[in-house]
């Protein structure tokens, strides 16, 4: 079989899934889980095939909305991880293992993903950059004032004769 047989087989499977299977896929996607985990729900479906299925027709809008919702969950997860690092006492019967470097990485991964899935809310805002040099503006204003004053000055060429 030529091409990518797993992808082709996955496409065939996805075009014939039941409504319940589709709902299971959407639950995983809505929860912010990776596409490969949703693909693993149906035997023979690859992540690439599922991405094609998600981005086809009217499903693309639902997929975008699911990612937007998931981005909020990721930010909440990041806050929970950050707050857990503040706990001094572990819960009764629990052993607290703290690894600040790992927690920082987990937080950054969630922030990065949220910024990609929901650029409007969590992405970096890139606006026009404006630089103003007040010293230059002040000197330009003084020069302009001096030029206008020179134009308004009255020049007396000769002294009037006094009798």
MARLO-818450 format. One record per atom (N, C-alpha, C): residue number from 1; residue in one letter; x, y negated, z. Coordinates in nm, 4 decimals, decimal comma. Example, Ala and Ser with C-alpha at 12.3 -4.5 7.8 and 13.67 -1.06 7.14 Angstrom:
<vokols>
VOKOL pos code       px       py       pz
VOKOL   1    a   1,3190   0,5690   0,7800
VOKOL   1    a   1,2300   0,4500   0,7800
VOKOL   1    a   1,3200   0,3300   0,7800
VOKOL   2    s   1,2850   0,2250   0,7080
VOKOL   2    s   1,3670   0,1060   0,7140
VOKOL   2    s   1,2900  -0,0030   0,7870
</vokols>
This chain:
<vokols>
VOKOL pos code       px       py       pz
VOKOL   1    x   0,0845   0,1170   0,0000
VOKOL   1    x   0,0000   0,0000   0,0000
VOKOL   1    x   0,0899  -0,1245   0,0000
VOKOL   2    x   0,0666  -0,2145  -0,0920
VOKOL   2    x   0,1493  -0,3339  -0,1070
VOKOL   2    x   0,1051  -0,4422  -0,0087
VOKOL   3    x   0,1937  -0,5384   0,0150
VOKOL   3    x   0,1616  -0,6516   0,1013
VOKOL   3    x   0,1761  -0,6183   0,2478
VOKOL   4    x   0,0843  -0,6668   0,3246
VOKOL   4    x   0,0875  -0,6474   0,4700
VOKOL   4    x  -0,0319  -0,5602   0,5098
VOKOL   5    x  -0,0123  -0,4298   0,5132
VOKOL   5    x  -0,1250  -0,3387   0,5361
VOKOL   5    x  -0,1979  -0,3591   0,6688
VOKOL   6    x  -0,1255  -0,3917   0,7770
VOKOL   6    x  -0,1907  -0,4126   0,9062
VOKOL   6    x  -0,2823  -0,5349   0,9024
VOKOL   7    x  -0,2355  -0,6405   0,8359
VOKOL   7    x  -0,3156  -0,7614   0,8242
VOKOL   7    x  -0,4412  -0,7340   0,7425
VOKOL   8    x  -0,4253  -0,6641   0,6322
VOKOL   8    x  -0,5391  -0,6335   0,5453
VOKOL   8    x  -0,6403  -0,5468   0,6192
VOKOL   9    x  -0,5933  -0,4466   0,6903
VOKOL   9    x  -0,6819  -0,3590   0,7675
VOKOL   9    x  -0,7533  -0,4379   0,8766
VOKOL  10    x  -0,6802  -0,5264   0,9441
VOKOL  10    x  -0,7400  -0,6099   1,0479
VOKOL  10    x  -0,8490  -0,6993   0,9933
VOKOL  11    x  -0,8281  -0,7555   0,8752
VOKOL  11    x  -0,9305  -0,8390   0,8103
VOKOL  11    x  -1,0583  -0,7587   0,7875
VOKOL  12    x  -1,0426  -0,6377   0,7348
VOKOL  12    x  -1,1592  -0,5523   0,7071
VOKOL  12    x  -1,2372  -0,5227   0,8347
VOKOL  13    x  -1,1648  -0,4933   0,9401
VOKOL  13    x  -1,2301  -0,4628   1,0679
VOKOL  13    x  -1,3064  -0,5847   1,1189
VOKOL  14    x  -1,2432  -0,7014   1,1143
VOKOL  14    x  -1,3049  -0,8230   1,1687
VOKOL  14    x  -1,4298  -0,8646   1,0935
VOKOL  15    x  -1,4341  -0,8425   0,9654
VOKOL  15    x  -1,5518  -0,8821   0,8883
VOKOL  15    x  -1,6711  -0,7920   0,9174
VOKOL  16    x  -1,6477  -0,6811   0,9901
VOKOL  16    x  -1,7564  -0,5870   1,0210
VOKOL  16    x  -1,7761  -0,5673   1,1711
VOKOL  17    x  -1,7331  -0,6605   1,2533
VOKOL  17    x  -1,7470  -0,6440   1,3981
VOKOL  17    x  -1,8908  -0,6743   1,4408
VOKOL  18    x  -1,9253  -0,6209   1,5562
VOKOL  18    x  -2,0592  -0,6450   1,6106
VOKOL  18    x  -2,0623  -0,7793   1,6832
VOKOL  19    x  -2,1824  -0,8219   1,7150
VOKOL  19    x  -2,1990  -0,9479   1,7883
VOKOL  19    x  -2,1358  -0,9379   1,9272
VOKOL  20    x  -2,1469  -0,8215   1,9912
VOKOL  20    x  -2,0869  -0,8019   2,1238
VOKOL  20    x  -1,9347  -0,8111   2,1174
VOKOL  21    x  -1,8747  -0,7551   2,0126
VOKOL  21    x  -1,7293  -0,7631   1,9970
VOKOL  21    x  -1,6862  -0,9075   1,9740
VOKOL  22    x  -1,7637  -0,9804   1,8950
VOKOL  22    x  -1,7331  -1,1221   1,8709
VOKOL  22    x  -1,7423  -1,2010   2,0008
VOKOL  23    x  -1,8422  -1,1700   2,0828
VOKOL  23    x  -1,8562  -1,2386   2,2122
VOKOL  23    x  -1,7374  -1,2102   2,3031
VOKOL  24    x  -1,6881  -1,0874   2,3022
VOKOL  24    x  -1,5708  -1,0527   2,3820
VOKOL  24    x  -1,4491  -1,1334   2,3371
VOKOL  25    x  -1,4334  -1,1465   2,2058
VOKOL  25    x  -1,3216  -1,2253   2,1513
VOKOL  25    x  -1,3339  -1,3696   2,1976
VOKOL  26    x  -1,4544  -1,4270   2,1868
VOKOL  26    x  -1,4735  -1,5666   2,2255
VOKOL  26    x  -1,4508  -1,5863   2,3752
VOKOL  27    x  -1,4857  -1,4891   2,4580
VOKOL  27    x  -1,4617  -1,5010   2,6019
VOKOL  27    x  -1,3122  -1,5143   2,6308
VOKOL  28    x  -1,2312  -1,4342   2,5626
VOKOL  28    x  -1,0864  -1,4398   2,5825
VOKOL  28    x  -1,0309  -1,5731   2,5323
VOKOL  29    x  -1,0766  -1,6156   2,4159
VOKOL  29    x  -1,0298  -1,7431   2,3582
VOKOL  29    x  -1,0738  -1,8591   2,4469
VOKOL  30    x  -1,1999  -1,8569   2,4922
VOKOL  30    x  -1,2504  -1,9639   2,5795
VOKOL  30    x  -1,1730  -1,9715   2,7112
VOKOL  31    x  -1,1235  -1,8580   2,7575
VOKOL  31    x  -1,0486  -1,8551   2,8839
VOKOL  31    x  -0,9064  -1,9081   2,8673
VOKOL  32    x  -0,8663  -1,9380   2,7444
VOKOL  32    x  -0,7327  -1,9934   2,7213
VOKOL  32    x  -0,6259  -1,8874   2,7076
VOKOL  33    x  -0,6659  -1,7651   2,6877
VOKOL  33    x  -0,5684  -1,6563   2,6717
VOKOL  33    x  -0,5122  -1,6600   2,5302
VOKOL  34    x  -0,3927  -1,6033   2,5114
VOKOL  34    x  -0,3319  -1,6001   2,3772
VOKOL  34    x  -0,4161  -1,5179   2,2794
VOKOL  35    x  -0,4077  -1,5513   2,1532
VOKOL  35    x  -0,4851  -1,4839   2,0485
VOKOL  35    x  -0,4513  -1,3353   2,0439
VOKOL  36    x  -0,3259  -1,2998   2,0685
VOKOL  36    x  -0,2900  -1,1583   2,0610
VOKOL  36    x  -0,3646  -1,0755   2,1655
VOKOL  37    x  -0,4016  -1,1375   2,2795
VOKOL  37    x  -0,4785  -1,0638   2,3805
VOKOL  37    x  -0,6215  -1,0415   2,3332
VOKOL  38    x  -0,6765  -1,1386   2,2628
VOKOL  38    x  -0,8105  -1,1207   2,2064
VOKOL  38    x  -0,8071  -1,0163   2,0956
VOKOL  39    x  -0,7016  -1,0152   2,0168
VOKOL  39    x  -0,6883  -0,9180   1,9081
VOKOL  39    x  -0,6759  -0,7767   1,9631
VOKOL  40    x  -0,6159  -0,7626   2,0805
VOKOL  40    x  -0,5965  -0,6307   2,1405
VOKOL  40    x  -0,7286  -0,5666   2,1829
VOKOL  41    x  -0,8362  -0,6448   2,1905
VOKOL  41    x  -0,9656  -0,5908   2,2290
VOKOL  41    x  -1,0218  -0,4961   2,1234
VOKOL  42    x  -0,9839  -0,5173   1,9995
VOKOL  42    x  -1,0371  -0,4364   1,8894
VOKOL  42    x  -0,9213  -0,3635   1,8237
VOKOL  43    x  -0,9278  -0,2336   1,8260
VOKOL  43    x  -0,8203  -0,1516   1,7722
VOKOL  43    x  -0,8016  -0,1782   1,6224
VOKOL  44    x  -0,6756  -0,1970   1,5838
VOKOL  44    x  -0,6414  -0,2173   1,4439
VOKOL  44    x  -0,6395  -0,3630   1,3998
VOKOL  45    x  -0,6716  -0,4557   1,4906
VOKOL  45    x  -0,6748  -0,5979   1,4563
VOKOL  45    x  -0,5461  -0,6629   1,5060
VOKOL  46    x  -0,4800  -0,7352   1,4159
VOKOL  46    x  -0,3578  -0,8075   1,4528
VOKOL  46    x  -0,3918  -0,9518   1,4874
VOKOL  47    x  -0,2994  -1,0183   1,5540
VOKOL  47    x  -0,3193  -1,1591   1,5883
VOKOL  47    x  -0,3336  -1,2440   1,4618
VOKOL  48    x  -0,2553  -1,2127   1,3587
VOKOL  48    x  -0,2631  -1,2887   1,2331
VOKOL  48    x  -0,4011  -1,2757   1,1700
VOKOL  49    x  -0,4564  -1,1555   1,1706
VOKOL  49    x  -0,5898  -1,1344   1,1134
VOKOL  49    x  -0,6948  -1,2090   1,1953
VOKOL  50    x  -0,6793  -1,2062   1,3278
VOKOL  50    x  -0,7759  -1,2743   1,4135
VOKOL  50    x  -0,7696  -1,4254   1,3948
VOKOL  51    x  -0,6507  -1,4798   1,3792
VOKOL  51    x  -0,6379  -1,6242   1,3555
VOKOL  51    x  -0,7095  -1,6626   1,2262
VOKOL  52    x  -0,6913  -1,5832   1,1213
VOKOL  52    x  -0,7634  -1,6094   0,9956
VOKOL  52    x  -0,9142  -1,6070   1,0188
VOKOL  53    x  -0,9615  -1,5089   1,0960
VOKOL  53    x  -1,1040  -1,4948   1,1231
VOKOL  53    x  -1,1557  -1,6151   1,2028
VOKOL  54    x  -1,0785  -1,6572   1,3036
VOKOL  54    x  -1,1184  -1,7706   1,3872
VOKOL  54    x  -1,1242  -1,9012   1,3075
VOKOL  55    x  -1,0360  -1,9139   1,2098
VOKOL  55    x  -1,0262  -2,0392   1,1344
VOKOL  55    x  -1,1089  -2,0369   1,0061
VOKOL  56    x  -1,1998  -1,9430   0,9943
VOKOL  56    x  -1,2815  -1,9317   0,8741
VOKOL  56    x  -1,4203  -1,9912   0,8979
VOKOL  57    x  -1,4654  -2,0713   0,8030
VOKOL  57    x  -1,6018  -2,1244   0,8067
VOKOL  57    x  -1,6305  -2,2092   0,9285
VOKOL  58    x  -1,7487  -2,1842   0,9878
VOKOL  58    x  -1,7906  -2,2652   1,1021
VOKOL  58    x  -1,7250  -2,2217   1,2326
VOKOL  59    x  -1,6525  -2,1097   1,2310
VOKOL  59    x  -1,5826  -2,0654   1,3518
VOKOL  59    x  -1,4676  -2,1591   1,3874
VOKOL  60    x  -1,4144  -2,2313   1,2908
VOKOL  60    x  -1,3006  -2,3202   1,3185
VOKOL  60    x  -1,3394  -2,4270   1,4203
VOKOL  61    x  -1,4621  -2,4807   1,4108
VOKOL  61    x  -1,5054  -2,5829   1,5056
VOKOL  61    x  -1,5200  -2,5245   1,6462
VOKOL  62    x  -1,5727  -2,4032   1,6540
VOKOL  62    x  -1,5853  -2,3387   1,7850
VOKOL  62    x  -1,4471  -2,3075   1,8414
VOKOL  63    x  -1,3554  -2,2665   1,7557
VOKOL  63    x  -1,2186  -2,2369   1,7980
VOKOL  63    x  -1,1510  -2,3630   1,8528
VOKOL  64    x  -1,1673  -2,4750   1,7835
VOKOL  64    x  -1,1091  -2,6015   1,8302
VOKOL  64    x  -1,1687  -2,6424   1,9652
VOKOL  65    x  -1,3001  -2,6268   1,9776
VOKOL  65    x  -1,3667  -2,6624   2,1029
VOKOL  65    x  -1,3195  -2,5708   2,2169
VOKOL  66    x  -1,3034  -2,4415   2,1867
VOKOL  66    x  -1,2558  -2,3466   2,2877
VOKOL  66    x  -1,1161  -2,3845   2,3344
VOKOL  67    x  -1,0303  -2,4250   2,2423
VOKOL  67    x  -0,8946  -2,4653   2,2795
VOKOL  67    x  -0,8969  -2,5934   2,3620
VOKOL  68    x  -0,9894  -2,6824   2,3302
VOKOL  68    x  -1,0007  -2,8062   2,4070
VOKOL  68    x  -1,0429  -2,7751   2,5507
VOKOL  69    x  -1,1406  -2,6876   2,5666
VOKOL  69    x  -1,1859  -2,6473   2,6993
VOKOL  69    x  -1,0731  -2,5755   2,7732
VOKOL  70    x  -1,0040  -2,4876   2,7020
VOKOL  70    x  -0,8934  -2,4125   2,7631
VOKOL  70    x  -0,7814  -2,5061   2,8090
VOKOL  71    x  -0,7623  -2,6175   2,7380
VOKOL  71    x  -0,6568  -2,7111   2,7776
VOKOL  71    x  -0,6851  -2,7688   2,9161
VOKOL  72    x  -0,8123  -2,7945   2,9458
VOKOL  72    x  -0,8478  -2,8444   3,0788
VOKOL  72    x  -0,8169  -2,7385   3,1853
VOKOL  73    x  -0,8437  -2,6117   3,1522
VOKOL  73    x  -0,8135  -2,5035   3,2456
VOKOL  73    x  -0,6637  -2,4915   3,2697
VOKOL  74    x  -0,5858  -2,5094   3,1635
VOKOL  74    x  -0,4402  -2,5011   3,1774
VOKOL  74    x  -0,3879  -2,6110   3,2699
VOKOL  75    x  -0,4440  -2,7296   3,2560
VOKOL  75    x  -0,4016  -2,8404   3,3430
VOKOL  75    x  -0,4397  -2,8103   3,4878
VOKOL  76    x  -0,5581  -2,7547   3,5087
VOKOL  76    x  -0,5977  -2,7169   3,6445
VOKOL  76    x  -0,5053  -2,6090   3,7001
VOKOL  77    x  -0,4670  -2,5127   3,6152
VOKOL  77    x  -0,3715  -2,4094   3,6574
VOKOL  77    x  -0,2382  -2,4717   3,6976
VOKOL  78    x  -0,1925  -2,5690   3,6184
VOKOL  78    x  -0,0647  -2,6348   3,6482
VOKOL  78    x  -0,0719  -2,7062   3,7827
VOKOL  79    x  -0,1841  -2,7703   3,8102
VOKOL  79    x  -0,2013  -2,8376   3,9390
VOKOL  79    x  -0,2036  -2,7367   4,0541
VOKOL  80    x  -0,2686  -2,6238   4,0320
VOKOL  80    x  -0,2734  -2,5196   4,1352
VOKOL  80    x  -0,1335  -2,4661   4,1648
VOKOL  81    x  -0,0561  -2,4430   4,0607
VOKOL  81    x   0,0818  -2,3948   4,0780
VOKOL  81    x   0,1645  -2,4979   4,1533
VOKOL  82    x   0,1486  -2,6249   4,1149
VOKOL  82    x   0,2243  -2,7317   4,1812
VOKOL  82    x   0,1840  -2,7430   4,3281
VOKOL  83    x   0,0548  -2,7347   4,3559
VOKOL  83    x   0,0074  -2,7455   4,4940
VOKOL  83    x   0,0483  -2,6251   4,5773
VOKOL  84    x   0,0571  -2,5081   4,5173
VOKOL  84    x   0,0968  -2,3877   4,5911
VOKOL  84    x   0,2400  -2,4007   4,6419
VOKOL  85    x   0,3218  -2,4754   4,5710
VOKOL  85    x   0,4595  -2,4964   4,6149
VOKOL  85    x   0,4689  -2,5813   4,7398
VOKOL  86    x   0,3605  -2,6541   4,7718
VOKOL  86    x   0,3595  -2,7400   4,8897
VOKOL  86    x   0,3236  -2,6632   5,0167
VOKOL  87    x   0,2621  -2,5458   5,0011
VOKOL  87    x   0,2170  -2,4687   5,1173
VOKOL  87    x   0,3372  -2,4213   5,1989
VOKOL  88    x   0,3338  -2,4489   5,3255
VOKOL  88    x   0,4423  -2,4082   5,4140
VOKOL  88    x   0,4122  -2,2704   5,4725
VOKOL  89    x   0,2886  -2,2513   5,5126
VOKOL  89    x   0,2478  -2,1257   5,5742
VOKOL  89    x   0,1748  -2,0392   5,4721
VOKOL  90    x   0,2171  -1,9119   5,4560
VOKOL  90    x   0,1420  -1,8236   5,3682
VOKOL  90    x   0,0098  -1,7840   5,4341
VOKOL  91    x  -0,0853  -1,7439   5,3517
VOKOL  91    x  -0,2146  -1,6994   5,4047
VOKOL  91    x  -0,1923  -1,5759   5,4907
VOKOL  92    x  -0,2789  -1,5516   5,5904
VOKOL  92    x  -0,2629  -1,4344   5,6776
VOKOL  92    x  -0,2562  -1,3049   5,5950
VOKOL  93    x  -0,1548  -1,2253   5,6251
VOKOL  93    x  -0,1382  -1,0983   5,5550
VOKOL  93    x  -0,0701  -1,1110   5,4197
VOKOL  94    x  -0,0346  -1,2327   5,3799
VOKOL  94    x   0,0285  -1,2555   5,2493
VOKOL  94    x   0,1747  -1,2931   5,2701
VOKOL  95    x   0,2553  -1,2530   5,1773
VOKOL  95    x   0,3965  -1,2895   5,1796
VOKOL  95    x   0,4157  -1,3967   5,0734
VOKOL  96    x   0,4709  -1,5079   5,1134
VOKOL  96    x   0,4922  -1,6172   5,0193
VOKOL  96    x   0,6326  -1,6069   4,9615
VOKOL  97    x   0,6366  -1,5945   4,8311
VOKOL  97    x   0,7648  -1,5932   4,7605
VOKOL  97    x   0,7656  -1,7180   4,6736
VOKOL  98    x   0,8510  -1,8099   4,7085
VOKOL  98    x   0,8548  -1,9368   4,6380
VOKOL  98    x   0,9765  -1,9431   4,5476
VOKOL  99    x   0,9525  -1,9815   4,4252
VOKOL  99    x   1,0605  -2,0002   4,3292
VOKOL  99    x   1,0322  -2,1304   4,2539
VOKOL 100    x   1,0837  -2,2418   4,3024
VOKOL 100    x   1,0538  -2,3716   4,2419
VOKOL 100    x   1,0891  -2,3803   4,0935
VOKOL 101    x   1,1993  -2,3193   4,0537
VOKOL 101    x   1,2390  -2,3261   3,9121
VOKOL 101    x   1,1364  -2,2547   3,8246
VOKOL 102    x   1,0904  -2,1381   3,8708
VOKOL 102    x   0,9906  -2,0633   3,7945
VOKOL 102    x   0,8590  -2,1411   3,7910
VOKOL 103    x   0,8199  -2,1981   3,9034
VOKOL 103    x   0,6962  -2,2759   3,9086
VOKOL 103    x   0,7031  -2,3955   3,8145
VOKOL 104    x   0,8171  -2,4615   3,8105
VOKOL 104    x   0,8346  -2,5764   3,7219
VOKOL 104    x   0,8180  -2,5334   3,5765
VOKOL 105    x   0,8761  -2,4207   3,5412
VOKOL 105    x   0,8648  -2,3689   3,4050
VOKOL 105    x   0,7200  -2,3358   3,3712
VOKOL 106    x   0,6507  -2,2740   3,4650
VOKOL 106    x   0,5105  -2,2389   3,4430
VOKOL 106    x   0,4255  -2,3643   3,4230
VOKOL 107    x   0,4524  -2,4669   3,5021
VOKOL 107    x   0,3793  -2,5932   3,4902
VOKOL 107    x   0,4080  -2,6578   3,3553
VOKOL 108    x   0,5341  -2,6638   3,3164
VOKOL 108    x   0,5712  -2,7257   3,1893
VOKOL 108    x   0,5104  -2,6518   3,0708
VOKOL 109    x   0,5068  -2,5193   3,0778
VOKOL 109    x   0,4468  -2,4412   2,9684
VOKOL 109    x   0,2987  -2,4738   2,9543
VOKOL 110    x   0,2299  -2,4881   3,0646
VOKOL 110    x   0,0873  -2,5207   3,0601
VOKOL 110    x   0,0655  -2,6642   3,0117
VOKOL 111    x   0,1507  -2,7553   3,0542
VOKOL 111    x   0,1397  -2,8935   3,0075
VOKOL 111    x   0,1616  -2,9014   2,8570
VOKOL 112    x   0,2644  -2,8325   2,8095
VOKOL 112    x   0,2958  -2,8349   2,6667
VOKOL 112    x   0,1804  -2,7777   2,5858
VOKOL 113    x   0,1277  -2,6640   2,6298
VOKOL 113    x   0,0177  -2,6013   2,5576
VOKOL 113    x  -0,1054  -2,6906   2,5589
VOKOL 114    x  -0,1378  -2,7482   2,6731
VOKOL 114    x  -0,2537  -2,8380   2,6819
VOKOL 114    x  -0,2361  -2,9580   2,5900
VOKOL 115    x  -0,1143  -3,0098   2,5803
VOKOL 115    x  -0,0919  -3,1261   2,4930
VOKOL 115    x  -0,1066  -3,0908   2,3460
VOKOL 116    x  -0,0850  -2,9649   2,3090
VOKOL 116    x  -0,1016  -2,9222   2,1694
VOKOL 116    x  -0,2470  -2,8879   2,1388
VOKOL 117    x  -0,3149  -2,8277   2,2351
VOKOL 117    x  -0,4529  -2,7870   2,2136
VOKOL 117    x  -0,5500  -2,9028   2,2246
VOKOL 118    x  -0,5118  -3,0074   2,2944
VOKOL 118    x  -0,5997  -3,1231   2,3128
VOKOL 118    x  -0,5146  -3,2492   2,3113
VOKOL 119    x  -0,4708  -3,2871   2,1919
VOKOL 119    x  -0,3800  -3,4014   2,1768
VOKOL 119    x  -0,4425  -3,5327   2,2225
VOKOL 120    x  -0,5723  -3,5457   2,2020
VOKOL 120    x  -0,6381  -3,6714   2,2368
VOKOL 120    x  -0,6318  -3,7004   2,3867
VOKOL 121    x  -0,6483  -3,5960   2,4681
VOKOL 121    x  -0,6501  -3,6141   2,6127
VOKOL 121    x  -0,5130  -3,5976   2,6761
VOKOL 122    x  -0,4385  -3,4928   2,6363
VOKOL 122    x  -0,3145  -3,4595   2,7048
VOKOL 122    x  -0,1887  -3,4813   2,6212
VOKOL 123    x  -0,2038  -3,5172   2,4936
VOKOL 123    x  -0,0872  -3,5388   2,4095
VOKOL 123    x  -0,0225  -3,6724   2,4382
VOKOL 124    x   0,0996  -3,6863   2,3951
VOKOL 124    x   0,1694  -3,8135   2,4134
VOKOL 124    x   0,1093  -3,9163   2,3193
VOKOL 125    x   0,0824  -4,0319   2,3739
VOKOL 125    x   0,0259  -4,1393   2,2940
VOKOL 125    x   0,1384  -4,2137   2,2248
VOKOL 126    x   0,1357  -4,2112   2,0937
VOKOL 126    x   0,2397  -4,2795   2,0176
VOKOL 126    x   0,1779  -4,4014   1,9505
VOKOL 127    x   0,2115  -4,5155   2,0031
VOKOL 127    x   0,1612  -4,6394   1,9478
VOKOL 127    x   0,2741  -4,7177   1,8837
VOKOL 128    x   0,2408  -4,8351   1,8341
VOKOL 128    x   0,3414  -4,9209   1,7740
VOKOL 128    x   0,4368  -4,9701   1,8822
VOKOL 129    x   0,5630  -4,9716   1,8498
VOKOL 129    x   0,6607  -5,0212   1,9452
VOKOL 129    x   0,6913  -5,1663   1,9112
VOKOL 130    x   0,6838  -5,2501   2,0124
VOKOL 130    x   0,7065  -5,3929   1,9948
VOKOL 130    x   0,8169  -5,4356   2,0907
VOKOL 131    x   0,9150  -5,5079   2,0374
VOKOL 131    x   1,0226  -5,5596   2,1205
VOKOL 131    x   1,0169  -5,7120   2,1137
VOKOL 132    x   1,0139  -5,7740   2,2292
VOKOL 132    x   1,0081  -5,9201   2,2355
VOKOL 132    x   1,1301  -5,9690   2,3106
VOKOL 133    x   1,2049  -6,0602   2,2475
VOKOL 133    x   1,3218  -6,1194   2,3108
VOKOL 133    x   1,2838  -6,2622   2,3490
VOKOL 134    x   1,2587  -6,2845   2,4770
VOKOL 134    x   1,2137  -6,4158   2,5229
VOKOL 134    x   1,3207  -6,5231   2,5048
VOKOL 135    x   1,4460  -6,4849   2,5181
VOKOL 135    x   1,5533  -6,5828   2,4986
VOKOL 135    x   1,5527  -6,6384   2,3580
VOKOL 136    x   1,5395  -6,5516   2,2586
VOKOL 136    x   1,5355  -6,5944   2,1185
VOKOL 136    x   1,4114  -6,6793   2,0926
VOKOL 137    x   1,2975  -6,6383   2,1463
VOKOL 137    x   1,1749  -6,7171   2,1275
VOKOL 137    x   1,1897  -6,8565   2,1872
VOKOL 138    x   1,2516  -6,8658   2,3038
VOKOL 138    x   1,2707  -6,9951   2,3687
VOKOL 138    x   1,3618  -7,0854   2,2848
VOKOL 139    x   1,4734  -7,0296   2,2366
VOKOL 139    x   1,5649  -7,1094   2,1530
VOKOL 139    x   1,4982  -7,1535   2,0234
VOKOL 140    x   1,4202  -7,0656   1,9627
VOKOL 140    x   1,3483  -7,1033   1,8397
VOKOL 140    x   1,2503  -7,2166   1,8666
VOKOL 141    x   1,1820  -7,2122   1,9808
VOKOL 141    x   1,0870  -7,3181   2,0155
VOKOL 141    x   1,1597  -7,4506   2,0370
VOKOL 142    x   1,2763  -7,4459   2,1014
VOKOL 142    x   1,3539  -7,5694   2,1216
VOKOL 142    x   1,4006  -7,6283   1,9892
VOKOL 143    x   1,4481  -7,5411   1,8987
VOKOL 143    x   1,4924  -7,5894   1,7667
VOKOL 143    x   1,3769  -7,6536   1,6907
VOKOL 144    x   1,2608  -7,5896   1,6945
VOKOL 144    x   1,1433  -7,6436   1,6257
VOKOL 144    x   1,1047  -7,7790   1,6844
VOKOL 145    x   1,1079  -7,7892   1,8165
VOKOL 145    x   1,0748  -7,9152   1,8821
VOKOL 145    x   1,1727  -8,0252   1,8400
VOKOL 146    x   1,3010  -7,9886   1,8341
VOKOL 146    x   1,4046  -8,0851   1,7951
VOKOL 146    x   1,3844  -8,1309   1,6507
VOKOL 147    x   1,3518  -8,0384   1,5627
VOKOL 147    x   1,3289  -8,0743   1,4216
VOKOL 147    x   1,2099  -8,1678   1,4093
VOKOL 148    x   1,1021  -8,1407   1,4826
VOKOL 148    x   0,9838  -8,2269   1,4756
VOKOL 148    x   1,0132  -8,3637   1,5353
VOKOL 149    x   1,0932  -8,3658   1,6382
VOKOL 149    x   1,1290  -8,4940   1,7002
VOKOL 149    x   1,2149  -8,5761   1,6043
VOKOL 150    x   1,3050  -8,5091   1,5302
VOKOL 150    x   1,3894  -8,5798   1,4335
VOKOL 150    x   1,3046  -8,6401   1,3224
VOKOL 151    x   1,2019  -8,5697   1,2799
VOKOL 151    x   1,1171  -8,6214   1,1715
VOKOL 151    x   1,0371  -8,7439   1,2170
VOKOL 152    x   0,9996  -8,7464   1,3439
VOKOL 152    x   0,9175  -8,8553   1,3937
VOKOL 152    x   1,0009  -8,9765   1,4368
VOKOL 153    x   1,1297  -8,9590   1,4469
VOKOL 153    x   1,2148  -9,0690   1,4938
VOKOL 153    x   1,2179  -9,1798   1,3888
VOKOL 154    x   1,2178  -9,2997   1,4372
VOKOL 154    x   1,2244  -9,4150   1,3483
VOKOL 154    x   1,3700  -9,4597   1,3409
VOKOL 155    x   1,4157  -9,4719   1,2208
VOKOL 155    x   1,5533  -9,5151   1,2007
VOKOL 155    x   1,5517  -9,6644   1,1691
VOKOL 156    x   1,6327  -9,7388   1,2421
VOKOL 156    x   1,6431  -9,8834   1,2166
VOKOL 156    x   1,7775  -9,9050   1,1478
VOKOL 157    x   1,7655  -9,9492   1,0211
VOKOL 157    x   1,8857  -9,9682   0,9433
VOKOL 157    x   1,9563 -10,0992   0,9777
VOKOL 158    x   1,8783 -10,2000   0,9971
VOKOL 158    x   1,9419 -10,3279   1,0220
VOKOL 158    x   1,8772 -10,3925   1,1449
VOKOL 159    x   1,9577 -10,4735   1,2075
VOKOL 159    x   1,9057 -10,5438   1,3239
VOKOL 159    x   1,8361 -10,6686   1,2746
VOKOL 160    x   1,7255 -10,7033   1,3323
VOKOL 160    x   1,6581 -10,8269   1,2913
VOKOL 160    x   1,7429 -10,9483   1,3306
VOKOL 161    x   1,7338 -11,0469   1,2486
VOKOL 161    x   1,8126 -11,1690   1,2764
VOKOL 161    x   1,7403 -11,2517   1,3811
VOKOL 162    x   1,8170 -11,2973   1,4717
VOKOL 162    x   1,7570 -11,3778   1,5790
VOKOL 162    x   1,7919 -11,5236   1,5488
VOKOL 163    x   1,6967 -11,6101   1,5572
VOKOL 163    x   1,7180 -11,7502   1,5284
VOKOL 163    x   1,7261 -11,8346   1,6488
</vokols>
